[in-house]
Amino acid sequence: MKFFLTIYVCSSIVGNCFIHESTPRPQDSYYDCVRNGLSESYEILYQGKITEEDMVKFKMYPKFSCEEVIIPPAKPEVKEQPTSLSTGTILRGIFRLVTYNIN
């Protein structure tokens, strides 16, 4: 199973969250998703572009989610086979349909 990690940076003053530019990103397991969500949230707030003044001023906090992704199985390869009808047979059939609809 795969999971998508999405990290949000939220403000309790403004009352909304925005998705960080580095996410969403696929993760191999739920455990990896939670572990990476915690560590990357920390890096975004404390080692990123957000200043201490802005964090305090806007009361910023991190939030993340790990959403399960269902990956469908690969489609089988289908080889195209030529039709047994000739172009002339197809055109005659279309002509008959058109002429019957006129009457």
TARA-V540721 format. One record per pair of residues at least 24 apart in sequence whose ideal C-beta (glycine too) atoms are under 6 Angstrom apart, sorted by the first residue. I is the first residue (numbers start at 1). GAP is how many residues later the second one is. If there is no record, write none. Layout:
i=[I;I]
gap=[GAP;GAP]
This chain:
i=[2;2;2;3;3;3;3;3;4;4;5;5;5;5;6;7;7;7;8;10;10;11;11;12;13;13;20;30;33;37]
gap=[24;67;69;24;27;30;63;65;63;65;28;31;32;61;59;33;34;57;55;51;53;47;49;47;45;46;24;36;33;27]
